[in-house]
Amino acid sequence: MYGDNEGVVPGNALVVDPKKPFRKLNAFGNSFLNRFICSQMPNQVLQSISIIDTPGILSGEKQRISRGYDFAEVLRWFGERVDRIILLFDAHKLDISDEFSEAIRAFKGQDDKIRVVLNKADQVDTQQLMRVYGALMWSLGKVINTPEVVRVYLGSFWAKPLQNTENRRLFEAESQDLFKDIQSLPRNAALRKLNDLIKRARLAKVQAYIISYLKKEMPSLFGREKKKEELIMRLPEIYTILQREHHISPGDFPNVTKMQDMLQHYDFSKFPSLKIKLIAGLMSMIRDEESKLPPPMVSGGAFEGSQDGPFGHGYGEGISAGADAEDWIIGREKHRYDEIFYMLMPINGKISGVNAKKEMMNSRLPNTVLGKIWKLADCDKDGMLDDEEFALAQHLIKIKLEGYELPSELPHHLVPPSHRKNPTADAMYNHSED
């Protein structure tokens, strides 16, 4: 977490600090609090987000070792309150142990928050990476019971050099996607708080219907304990009745087994009756608060700066190559393109679309792509190409063949010097040619 001074705060001190949101963790006891610490430092990233790291998941014989506290319940507590849950896997260790499965199940109902990171993916080649990715998705499908596919980020998320560089561009793109996802958290915080408020209100409404139904079914004098046991056993049936009566989604009901265990410790006759006005007031409050919600104000962030400069993703590559150069980058290869251009027999310094098409088709790119390249290269829109426009077209073909995307509009640094509106740029290009 962010702090003006770097230091560590122990768990027992954290739960009594009114400025920290950890007071309810006191219920997990000293076994947990003795292992719970908060590291504070004056870091720009931590001004917008707080990062919670869990202990390593036990596997094999180590699973038999007791932690001394309910690990899954602690994860469930944090999962209900955080904005993003990241499950970290190593490419060479994909097994999901019993404790890991239990930990993932603790996040039930928080599926929209879960992201998966396949770390150390540079330690395998492309063929092995495909197999690892498939095995990971298969393993996750057995644990995360949702029809939607979980977002998996591939990469090597540490500062050491890549051991296998053939997927470097993929790893860079994936890391940028992950950083953008994390960067969006502060920006959308208000909307997520509203979403959590609506979710909690809906759950509270369902709880009220369940409690009031149990209260109504209880006898006034005799046989209360017997009736209580009967109602607990019939809880799945009660869920179905309430679902039809109040048009409630099945996913809004609490876990049946857990609810049955909790109800064992309560006296049903002391449950309050359903108050319709309170339910109506609850839904009215949600509608009013939604209309008062201010627009997101946070923008940018510490991660945004990592995308700028020469080490930003895609900087100086593909269509952006030569953006910082003083000369026209295509001019460096123009002598080669000129040889092809003059073999096409230009008339008045230009070649027709028919002649240009024959040469461009040699790239074997789809007609839709070549049509886009022609549109970008024909700067004066006369349906013909001069030597500079032809060189530009060849350069764009080269970029596409290397796997980069084409822009919707031609960047200024690729505009041929003779077609630029800035005479200074023309003089600079002519001087470099001399």
KOLKOLRO-628120 format. One record per residue (C-alpha): x, y, z; residue in three letters. Coordinates in steps of 0.001 Angstrom, whole numbers, padded with zeros to 6 digits, always signed. Each point is the difference from the previous one (the first is absolute). Example, Ala and Ser with C-alpha at 12.3 -4.5 7.8 and 13.67 -1.06 7.14 Angstrom:
residues 2
+012300-004500+007800ALA +001370+003440-000660SER 
***
This chain:
residues 434
+000000+000000+000000MET +001021+003613-000376TYR +001670+001662+002952GLY +002023+003150+000508ASP +002769-002058+001600ASN +001227-003456-000941GLU -000732-002634+002625GLY -001920-003107+001064VAL -003120-000063+002195VAL -000848-003323+001761PRO -003470-001499-000303GLY -001130+000540+003587ASN +000697+003715-000351ALA -001759+000168-003381LEU -003331-001337+001243VAL -000260+002710+002672VAL +000957+002847-002345ASP -003234+001901-000836PRO +001609+001410-003168LYS +000524-003468-001493LYS -002802-002247-001374PRO +001148-003128+001853PHE -001866+000133+003315ARG -002270-002959-000807LYS +003032-002248-000535LEU +000264-000209+003781ASN -002537-002854-000183ALA +002615-002340-001535PHE +002064-000041+003185GLY +003659+000319+000923ASN +001153-002848-002249SER -000932+002132-002982PHE +000895+003415+001423LEU +003519-001167+000907ASN +000589-000693-003703ARG -001831+003053-001319PHE +002174+003073-000592ILE -000298+003236-001949CYS +002993+001418-001863SER -000200+003739-000556GLN +002149+002099-002326MET -000219+003373-001781PRO -000558-001443-003472ASN -001990+001758-002723GLN -001821-003165-001078VAL -001267-000612+003535LEU -001693+003397+000094GLN -002740-001445-002205SER -000019-003716+000801ILE +000938-002354+002826SER +001540-003395-000765ILE -000799-003065+002123ILE +002332-002989-000298ASP -001056-003384+001348THR +002366-002695+001323PRO +001026-002810-002325GLY -002559-002722-000609ILE +000929-003316+001589LEU +000258-003147-002127SER +000871-003656+000527GLY +000773-001066+003565GLU +000122+003627+001133LYS -003803+000218-000382GLN -000333-002012+003200ARG +001663+002783+001986ILE -002604+002148+001726SER +000339+003760-000386ARG -001793+000598+003278GLY -002780+002055-001602TYR -002651-000385-002706ASP +002041+000935-003069PHE -002915-000273-002448ALA -002209+002178+002195GLU +002689+002690+000159VAL +000252-000062-003795LEU -003773+000266-000264ARG +000048+003075+002271TRP +002596+001743-002146PHE -001597-001184-003254GLY -003271+001728+000866GLU +001779+003315+000539ARG +002727+000212-002643VAL -000424+001229-003574ASP +002232-002540-001730ARG +001077-003578+000809ILE +003107-001280-001811ILE +000789-003734+000030LEU +003686-000587-000737LEU +001262-003193-001669PHE +003500-000997-001107ASP +000369-001477-003486ALA +001907-002999+001382HIS -002349-000608+002942LYS -003682-000131-000956LEU -001330-002478+002552ASP -002952+001295+002010ILE +000264-001486+003490SER -002947-000627+002311ASP +000765+003169+001937GLU +000236+002052-003206PHE -003350-001424-001152SER -001531+000948+003334GLU +001509+003474-000295ALA -001472+000506-003479ILE -003410-001220+001166ARG +000166+002585+002775ALA -000315+002642-002730PHE -003362-001360-001167LYS -002214+002893-001018GLY +003035+002181-000791GLN +000640-001476-003457ASP -000003+003420-001666ASP +002988+001026+002136LYS +002209-003006-000815ILE +002938+000227-002402ARG +002587-002751-000550VAL +003706+000602-000628VAL +002198-002708-001532LEU +003420+001122+001210ASN +003473-001097-001181LYS -001426-000774-003454ALA +003393+000896-001499ASP +001441-003240+001377GLN -001816-002051-002668VAL -000063+000269-003796ASP -003082+000786-002087THR -001101-003615-000456GLN +000354-000775+003692GLN -001753+003266+000900LEU -003071-001039-001992MET -000118-003296+001885ARG +000489+001722+003354VAL -002750+002512-000770TYR -002407-002773-000998GLY +000802-002003+003139ALA -000544+003068+002186LEU -003393+000767-001559MET -001046-003643+000457TRP +001031+000027+003668SER -001757+003302+000671LEU -003170-001267-001670GLY -000300-002711+002655LYS +000278+002491+002873VAL -001622+003217-001235ILE -003609-000912-000762ASN -000901+002681-002520THR -000868-000219-003716PRO +002106+003082-000749GLU +003686-000423-000800VAL +002330+001482+002604VAL +002426+002641-001298ARG +003545-001394+000099VAL +003044+002265-000378TYR +003203-001584-001297LEU +003438+001379+000748GLY +003039+000225+002202SER -000767+002483+002733PHE +003407+000701+001474TRP +002964+002208-000895ALA +002311-002772-001236LYS +000770-000519-003730PRO -002308-002293-001971LEU +001374-003520-000318GLN -001939-000577-003227ASN -000549+003086-002164THR -002075-001463-002850GLU -003234+001124+001733ASN +001342+003352+001165ARG -002638+002070-001803ARG -002793-002172+001410LEU +001341+000361+003548PHE +000311+003779-000372GLU -003567+000295-001292ALA -001322-002200+002812GLU +001851+001949+002701SER -001385+003275-001368GLN -003524-001438+000074ASP +000486-001040+003623LEU +001379+003400+000998PHE -002901+001749-001752LYS -002435-002212+001887ASP +001629+000884+003328ILE +000252+003656-001003GLN -003755+000139-000630SER -000822-001021+003584LEU +000301+003468+001623PRO -001725+001596-002982ARG -003081-002226+000366ASN -000009-000221+003800ALA -003254+001948+000444ALA -001856-002206-002471LEU +001254-003159+001701ARG -001107+001311+003393LYS -003471+000522-001427LEU +000094-003512-001455ASN +000982-001448+003401ASP -002733+002043+001693LEU -002645-001378-002346ILE +001367-003530+000438LYS -000098+000242+003813ARG -003478+001533-000081ALA -001268-002857-002159ARG +001536-002573+002360LEU -001487+001794+003019ALA -003438-000107-001631LYS +000303-003751-000612VAL +001142-000578+003589GLN -003035+001940+001219ALA -002353-002206-002027TYR +001637-003184+001334ILE -000059+001110+003641ILE -003604+001225-000163SER -001142-003260-001620TYR +001633-002068+002755LEU -001591+002258+002612LYS -003450-000404-001563LYS +000250-003817-000067GLU +000917-000345+003687MET -002746-001162+002429PRO -001013+002429+002726SER +000418-002335+002991LEU +000923-003708-000315PHE +002312-001994-002280GLY +002316+002836-000899ARG +003216-002037-000055GLU -001539-002713-002156LYS -001394+002595-002406LYS +003360+001756-000102LYS +001779-003199-001069GLU -002669-000611-002625GLU +000378+003503-001452LEU +003781-000312-000131ILE -000302-003284-001894MET -002532+001603-002376ARG +002189+003040-000675LEU +000640-000888-003700PRO -003770-000308-000474GLU -000514+003344+001775ILE +002474+001604-002386TYR -002086-001233-002933THR -003228+001328+001539ILE +001488+003456+000624LEU +001559+000027-003448GLN -003400-000457-001662ARG -001908+002251+002382GLU +002337+003016-000127HIS +001625-000557-003437HIS +003506-000339+001454ILE +002926-001325-002015SER +001403-003327+001311PRO +003477+001554+000136GLY -001136+002547+002601ASP -000648-002640+002669PHE +002749-000840+002518PRO +001678-003405-000014ASN -002509-002586+001276VAL +002444-002091+002048THR +001596+003007+001653LYS -003395+001542+000727MET -001233-003238+001574GLN +003026-000098+002311ASP -000509+003631+001052MET -003719-000431+000685LEU +000713-002762+002531GLN +001158+002656+002491HIS -003028+002324-000191TYR -003465+000058+001563ASP -002430+000373-002908PHE -002747+001334+002227SER +002102+003104+000700LYS +000442+000825-003683PHE -001715+003263-001045PRO -002932-000013-002386SER +000354+001393-003507LEU -000455+003762-000200LYS -001063+000903-003531ILE +000669+003712+000563LYS +003650-000717+000838LEU +000430-002057-003184ILE -001598+002767-002072ALA +002181+002589+001728GLY +003096-002059-000735LEU -000716-000129-003731MET -000918+003695-000038SER +003312+000851+001680MET +001907-001875-002688ILE -001788+001921-002755ARG +000671+003333+001726ASP +003674-000730+000651GLU +000528-001078-003578GLU -001271+003349-001279SER +002344+001861+002388LYS +003090-001935-001079LEU +002710+002425-001223PRO +001908-000769-003200PRO +003421-001683+000361PRO +002649+002629+000688MET +003219-001991+000255VAL +002045-000233-003185SER +003500-001036-000914GLY +002089-001516+002775GLY +003473-001297+000611ALA -000349-002820-002531PHE -000827+002446-002786GLU +003504+001433+000068GLY +001463-003435-000721SER -001614+000107-003444GLN +001838+003167-001018ASP +003572+000390-001241GLY +002156-002303-002115PRO -000840-003092+002083PHE -003761+000362-000355GLY -001893-002818-001685HIS +000402+000235-003794GLY +002203+003095+000149TYR +002148+000358-003132GLY -001492-003143-001543GLU -002315-000541-002921GLY -001851+003115-001054ILE +001704+002121+002691SER +003522-000798-001244ALA +001743+003215-000992GLY -002358+002275+001920ALA +002947+001659+001769ASP +002339-000001-003010ALA +000982+003262-001662GLU -000096-001536-003481ASP -002771-001901-001785TRP +000565-003584+001132ILE -001223-001433-003308ILE +002726+001969-001778GLY +002590-002404+001406ARG -001447-002835-002119GLU -001324+002128-002845LYS +002801-000930-002394HIS -001214-003610+000047ARG -003607+001006-000526TYR +001043+002334-002840ASP +001463-002942-001935GLU -003394-001727+000076ILE -001824+003266-000707PHE +001884+000765-003225TYR -000360-003602-001188MET -003777+000626-000009LEU +000463+002635-002752MET -001384+003166+001652PRO -001631+002655-002192ILE +000677+003608+000958ASN +001606-001230+003213GLY -002970-002123+001104LYS -001234-003573-000365ILE -003626-000942-000469SER -002062-001994+002443GLY +000078-003017-002325VAL +003803-000160-000052ASN +000255+000662+003734ALA -002547-002736+000715LYS +002073-002646-001779LYS +003025+000780+002166GLU -001957+000329+003242MET -001735-003348-000594MET +003403-001695+000230ASN -000195+000531+003776SER -002911-002507+000129ARG -001833+002239+002438LEU -003826-000019-000173PRO -001632+002484-002352ASN -001641+001756+002940THR +003417+000689+001541VAL +001532+001084-003303LEU -002963+002301-000558GLY +000669+001666+003336LYS +003705+000358-000844ILE -000881+001590-003345TRP -002306+002473+001725LYS +002754+000983+002452LEU +002727+000227-002655ALA -001960+002020-002587ASP +000536+003275+001840CYS -001306+002312-002745ASP -002945-002324-000802LYS +000629+000087-003755ASP -000225-003774-000480GLY +003712-000257-000868MET +003265-000316+001934LEU +003169+002023-000400ASP +003360-001355+001140ASP -000435+001172+003612GLU -003567-001296+000248GLU +001104-003343-001449PHE +002823-000207+002544ALA -002551+000765+002724LEU -002257-002806-001244ALA +002906-002458+000044GLN +000901+001111+003527HIS -003576-000565+001215LEU -000010-003448-001608ILE +003223-000808+001841LYS -001516+001145+003297ILE -003069-002192-000498LYS +002073-003033-000972LEU +001972+000404+003237GLU -003234-000410+001947GLY -000742+003601+000963TYR -003350+001735-000386GLU -000674+002762-002516LEU -001339+003386+001157PRO -003307+001487-001087SER +001812+003223-000905GLU +003560+000437-001221LEU +002301+001364+002762PRO +001717+003283-000815HIS +003498-001502+000123HIS -000871-002398-002858LEU -001492+002630-002308VAL +002314+000370-003046PRO +002000+003259+000160PRO -001392+001295-003292SER -003542-000420+001339HIS +000571+001740+003319ARG -001391+003417+000695LYS +003066+000928+002049ASN +002718+001324-002346PRO +002632-000347+002732THR -000470-003766-000034ALA +000489-000050-003794ASP +003220+001984+000228ALA +001300-002279+002753MET -000701-003087-002104TYR +001617+001490-003119ASN +003046+001005+002018HIS +000405-003529+001336SER -000255-001378-003549GLU +002815+002310-001121ASP 
***
